[in-house]
Amino acid sequence: MDTPSTETRTFYGALKHIAEGLINRYPDKLIVFLTPPHGSSDTVPILVSDLFIFSEGV
């Protein structure tokens, strides 16, 4: 990625910021991020580039 991982205006940077905040606030807890399974929605497909950015963050 061309953007720094600490840039909170990007999906990856914002996710990293949230995850680090949760880890610092709840160091002894299990933190889980879930996404719906592929094909579980009838919504309009998103652009492949958007999916790549999303998958890199997760």
Stockholm file with secondary structure:
# STOCKHOLM 1.0

chainA/1-58         MDTPSTETRTFYGALKHIAEGLINRYPDKLIVFLTPPHGSSDTVPILVSDLFIFSEGV
#=GR chainA/1-58 SS CCSCTTCTTSHHHHHHHHHHHHHHHCTTSCCCCCCCCTTCCCSCCCCHHHHHHHHHHC
#=GC SS_cons        CCSCTTCTTSHHHHHHHHHHHHHHHCTTSCCCCCCCCTTCCCSCCCCHHHHHHHHHHC
//
